[in-house]
Amino acid sequence: MKNFLLDENGDIVIKNNDIATIEGDKLLLQTIKTILQTNKGEWFLNLNEGINRKNIIKKNPEKDLVRNEILSGLIQVDSSLYLTDFDYELDKRTMKIKFTAKKADGTIISDVLSFA
């Protein structure tokens, strides 16, 4: 499966006057990032898409609650995904979340996301 390649701002990437595409594990990771950066209920075409960011972006968030939100987002992309590693760190008003997930077929997905 192919889809449009998005830049860090969520805009479609144009290369050589053509829309760039993405597929495979890179597309899976891009889709995960998109879901995790979407606040549940903000996209009018699917009010259930995304995560409850208020559980992440708050003073002294609970680690289990943050972990559950990340897992919720992963499952929306692929129900076979499960977290194998998860950690986060707070730096003033920014939270960096590092996660590693694994699919049933053994594919490993890992990334670091920032929430402000």
C-alpha positions as CSV (number, residue, x, y, z in Angstrom):
1,M,0.0,0.0,0.0
2,K,1.2,3.5,-0.8
3,N,0.2,6.9,0.5
4,F,1.4,10.5,0.3
5,L,4.6,11.4,2.1
6,L,4.0,14.0,4.8
7,D,6.7,16.4,6.2
8,E,7.1,17.2,9.9
9,N,4.2,19.7,9.6
10,G,1.8,17.2,8.1
11,D,2.0,18.8,4.7
12,I,2.3,16.7,1.5
13,V,5.8,16.5,0.1
14,I,6.4,17.6,-3.5
15,K,9.5,16.3,-5.3
16,N,10.3,17.0,-8.9
17,N,6.8,18.4,-9.4
18,D,5.2,15.2,-8.2
19,I,3.6,14.2,-5.0
20,A,6.1,12.0,-3.1
21,T,4.8,8.6,-1.8
22,I,5.6,6.4,1.0
23,E,5.0,2.7,1.7
24,G,5.9,-0.2,4.0
25,D,7.2,0.3,7.5
26,K,7.8,4.0,6.8
27,L,4.1,4.4,6.0
28,L,3.2,2.5,9.1
29,L,5.3,4.8,11.3
30,Q,3.9,7.9,9.5
31,T,0.4,6.7,10.2
32,I,1.2,6.1,13.8
33,K,2.6,9.6,14.2
34,T,-0.5,11.1,12.6
35,I,-2.8,9.3,14.9
36,L,-0.8,10.1,18.0
37,Q,-0.7,13.8,17.0
38,T,-4.4,13.9,16.6
39,N,-6.6,14.9,19.6
40,K,-9.5,12.5,19.8
41,G,-12.7,14.2,18.5
42,E,-10.9,17.0,16.6
43,W,-11.2,15.5,13.1
44,F,-14.8,15.9,12.0
45,L,-14.8,12.9,9.6
46,N,-13.9,10.5,12.4
47,L,-14.5,11.7,16.0
48,N,-13.0,8.5,17.4
49,E,-9.6,8.9,15.7
50,G,-6.7,10.0,17.8
51,I,-5.8,10.0,21.4
52,N,-6.9,12.0,24.5
53,R,-4.0,14.4,24.5
54,K,-5.3,16.0,27.7
55,N,-4.1,12.8,29.5
56,I,-0.6,13.5,28.2
57,I,-0.3,17.3,28.2
58,K,-0.9,18.1,31.8
59,K,1.0,18.7,35.0
60,N,2.5,15.5,36.4
61,P,0.9,13.0,34.0
62,E,0.6,9.4,35.2
63,K,2.9,7.1,33.3
64,D,0.3,4.3,33.0
65,L,-2.2,6.8,31.5
66,V,0.3,8.1,29.0
67,R,1.3,4.5,28.1
68,N,-2.4,3.6,27.6
69,E,-3.0,6.6,25.3
70,I,0.0,5.6,23.1
71,L,-1.2,2.0,23.0
72,S,-4.7,3.2,22.1
73,G,-3.2,5.1,19.1
74,L,-1.1,2.1,18.0
75,I,-4.1,-0.2,18.0
76,Q,-6.1,2.3,15.8
77,V,-3.4,1.8,13.2
78,D,-2.9,-1.9,13.5
79,S,-4.6,-4.1,16.1
80,S,-1.6,-6.5,16.2
81,L,0.8,-3.8,17.5
82,Y,1.8,-3.9,21.1
83,L,4.3,-1.9,23.1
84,T,7.6,-3.6,23.9
85,D,9.2,-0.5,25.4
86,F,7.9,2.9,26.5
87,D,9.4,5.8,28.4
88,Y,8.9,9.5,28.6
89,E,10.6,12.6,30.0
90,L,9.3,16.0,30.9
91,D,11.3,19.2,30.2
92,K,9.4,22.2,31.4
93,R,6.4,22.3,28.9
94,T,7.5,19.5,26.5
95,M,7.1,15.8,26.9
96,K,9.2,13.5,24.8
97,I,7.8,10.0,24.4
98,K,10.0,7.2,23.2
99,F,8.3,3.9,22.3
100,T,9.0,0.7,20.6
101,A,6.2,-1.5,19.3
102,K,6.1,-4.8,17.6
103,K,3.6,-6.3,15.1
104,A,2.5,-9.9,15.1
105,D,4.7,-10.5,12.1
106,G,7.8,-9.4,14.1
107,T,8.1,-5.9,12.5
108,I,9.5,-3.5,15.0
109,I,8.5,0.2,15.0
110,S,10.3,2.8,17.1
111,D,10.2,6.5,17.4
112,V,10.4,9.6,19.7
113,L,7.5,12.1,19.7
114,S,7.3,15.5,21.3
115,F,4.2,16.9,22.8
116,A,4.0,20.5,23.9
